[in-house]
Amino acid sequence: MRELSTAIDHLAIEDPSEIPRAQLAEQLIELHWQMARLQAQIARRTAVRIF
């Protein structure tokens, strides 16, 4: 969870116009995967299962 918070904070302080598009895309993809991992952890801890 700390990784996700750090990634969000990092993206929030950057000016997207100053970031090369490839790097921005890479950061957004990493953020997406961190969010997916967090959702999976929450699901496991709350016994929610997707069928």
C-alpha atoms as one frame of an Amber mdcrd trajectory, in Angstrom:
protein
   0.000   0.000   0.000   2.899   2.305   0.769   4.220   1.776  -2.781   0.881
   2.848  -4.249   0.745   5.944  -2.073   4.304   6.864  -3.049   3.562   6.367
  -6.754   0.448   8.561  -6.555   2.322  11.265  -4.656   5.164  11.159  -7.175
   2.800  11.549 -10.120   0.864  14.312  -8.370   3.879  16.603  -7.965   5.179
  16.185 -11.510   4.101  18.363 -14.398   3.035  15.832 -17.049   4.059  18.191
 -19.845   7.678  17.943 -18.658   7.762  14.129 -18.673   8.668  12.263 -21.855
   5.587  10.403 -23.113   7.254   6.992 -22.859   8.205   7.611 -19.232   4.721
   8.911 -18.402   3.135   5.837 -19.978   5.513   3.606 -17.999   4.611   5.362
 -14.742   0.884   5.094 -15.434   1.175   1.394 -16.255   3.105   0.786 -13.029
   0.469   2.727 -11.074  -2.243   0.618 -12.682  -0.511  -2.633 -11.649   0.047
  -1.374  -8.105  -3.659  -0.532  -7.856  -4.564  -3.995  -9.182  -2.298  -5.635
  -6.589  -3.893  -3.548  -3.837  -7.378  -4.546  -4.994  -6.336  -8.210  -4.941
  -4.955  -7.834  -1.409  -8.174  -6.195  -0.235 -10.238  -8.948  -1.857  -8.177
 -11.666  -0.159  -8.427  -9.987   3.225 -12.173  -9.443   2.985 -12.877 -12.862
   1.462 -14.345 -11.296  -1.678 -13.952 -13.579  -4.675 -14.619 -12.867  -8.333
 -16.187 -15.806 -10.143
